Amino acid sequence: IPNLWAVETIDSEAKARRLNDAWEGAGHSRGLNVFIQVNTSDEESKGGVEQHDVDAVARAIVEECKGLRLLGLMTIGSIEGSQQRPNPDFLRLRQLRDDLNAKLGLSLELSMGMSDDFEHALELGATNSRLPM
């Protein structure tokens, strides 16, 4: 897919490695932007890497996956959290981002918020939100 700009659903080291191999195998000359999807609400129904595994996935992407460019972290927060101010899922993601930036010398973005809470996500530092058109 030559026009692909980013994948926001990396939730394991294995998935990152598979995507890296496929991207490099296709002969792309530019790195593919990726976001690590984090399960900030600890809901079993939600996808994403567990919060305590974020560092390992980030390190695998940065150190081993030369065809990928770690752009940021993404979460789909809980419905309950979207009704709270500040949203605890967004605060967790921002803290994880800040910790990774300090540990790895990065400047990661945040992808969080949807149609009902994107304004609050932007207030808390989101650079990307998912809105229906």
C-alpha positions as CSV (number, residue, x, y, z in Angstrom):
1,I,0.0,0.0,0.0
2,P,2.2,2.9,-1.2
3,N,-0.1,5.6,0.2
4,L,-0.1,4.2,3.8
5,W,0.9,7.0,6.2
6,A,0.5,5.4,9.6
7,V,-0.7,2.3,11.5
8,E,-2.2,3.1,14.9
9,T,-2.8,-0.4,16.2
10,I,0.6,-1.8,17.2
11,D,-0.1,-3.8,20.3
12,S,2.8,-6.2,20.6
13,E,6.5,-6.6,19.8
14,A,5.5,-9.5,17.4
15,K,3.1,-7.3,15.5
16,A,5.7,-4.6,15.1
17,R,8.3,-7.0,13.8
18,R,5.8,-8.5,11.3
19,L,4.8,-5.1,10.0
20,N,8.4,-4.0,9.8
21,D,9.3,-7.2,7.8
22,A,6.4,-6.7,5.5
23,W,7.1,-3.0,5.0
24,E,10.8,-3.5,4.3
25,G,10.1,-6.5,2.2
26,A,7.8,-4.4,-0.1
27,G,10.8,-2.2,-0.8
28,H,9.5,1.1,0.7
29,S,12.2,3.8,0.9
30,R,10.5,5.7,3.8
31,G,9.7,4.6,7.3
32,L,6.1,3.8,8.2
33,N,4.7,5.8,11.0
34,V,3.3,3.7,13.8
35,F,1.5,4.4,17.1
36,I,1.4,1.9,19.9
37,Q,-2.2,1.2,21.0
38,V,-2.4,1.1,24.7
39,N,-5.2,-0.3,26.8
40,T,-5.4,2.5,29.3
41,S,-8.7,1.4,30.8
42,D,-7.7,-2.2,31.5
43,E,-10.9,-3.4,29.9
44,E,-10.8,-6.9,28.5
45,S,-13.0,-5.8,25.6
46,K,-10.4,-3.2,24.5
47,G,-7.4,-3.9,22.4
48,G,-4.0,-2.6,23.0
49,V,-0.8,-3.4,24.9
50,E,-1.0,-3.5,28.7
51,Q,0.4,-0.4,30.2
52,H,3.3,-2.2,31.9
53,D,4.4,-3.5,28.5
54,V,4.6,-0.2,26.6
55,D,8.3,0.3,27.3
56,A,9.2,-3.1,25.8
57,V,7.1,-2.5,22.7
58,A,8.5,1.0,22.2
59,R,12.1,-0.2,22.6
60,A,11.5,-3.1,20.1
61,I,10.2,-0.6,17.5
62,V,13.0,1.9,18.0
63,E,15.9,-0.5,18.3
64,E,14.9,-3.4,16.0
65,C,12.3,-2.2,13.5
66,K,14.3,0.1,11.2
67,G,11.4,0.3,8.7
68,L,9.1,1.7,11.3
69,R,9.0,5.2,12.8
70,L,7.5,5.3,16.3
71,L,5.3,8.4,16.1
72,G,3.2,8.1,19.2
73,L,0.8,6.3,21.5
74,M,-2.9,5.8,20.9
75,T,-5.8,4.8,23.2
76,I,-9.5,4.2,22.9
77,G,-10.6,5.1,26.4
78,S,-13.5,3.7,28.4
79,I,-17.0,5.1,28.1
80,E,-17.0,5.9,31.8
81,G,-13.7,7.8,31.4
82,S,-15.1,9.9,28.6
83,Q,-17.6,11.3,31.0
84,Q,-14.9,12.4,33.5
85,R,-12.8,15.6,33.5
86,P,-10.0,15.1,33.4
87,N,-10.4,11.8,31.5
88,P,-8.3,9.2,33.4
89,D,-7.5,7.3,30.2
90,F,-6.1,10.4,28.5
91,L,-4.1,11.2,31.6
92,R,-2.6,7.7,31.7
93,L,-1.6,7.9,28.1
94,R,0.0,11.3,28.5
95,Q,2.0,10.0,31.5
96,L,3.1,7.0,29.5
97,R,4.2,9.2,26.7
98,D,6.1,11.6,29.0
99,D,7.9,8.6,30.6
100,L,8.9,7.2,27.2
101,N,10.0,10.6,25.9
102,A,12.3,10.9,28.9
103,K,13.6,7.3,28.8
104,L,14.2,7.1,25.1
105,G,14.8,10.7,24.1
106,L,11.8,10.8,21.9
107,S,9.1,13.4,21.1
108,L,6.0,11.2,20.8
109,E,2.5,12.3,19.8
110,L,-0.8,11.3,21.3
111,S,-3.8,9.9,19.4
112,M,-6.8,10.0,21.6
113,G,-10.4,11.2,21.6
114,M,-13.4,10.6,19.4
115,S,-16.5,12.5,18.5
116,D,-17.8,13.0,22.0
117,D,-14.5,13.8,23.8
118,F,-12.0,15.0,21.2
119,E,-12.1,18.6,22.4
120,H,-11.0,17.4,25.9
121,A,-8.4,15.2,24.3
122,L,-7.0,18.2,22.5
123,E,-6.8,20.1,25.8
124,L,-4.8,17.2,27.3
125,G,-2.3,17.2,24.4
126,A,-3.8,15.0,21.6
127,T,-2.3,15.6,18.2
128,N,-4.7,13.1,16.5
129,S,-8.4,12.3,17.1
130,R,-10.8,10.0,15.3
131,L,-13.9,11.8,14.1
132,P,-16.7,10.5,12.0
133,M,-17.3,12.3,8.7
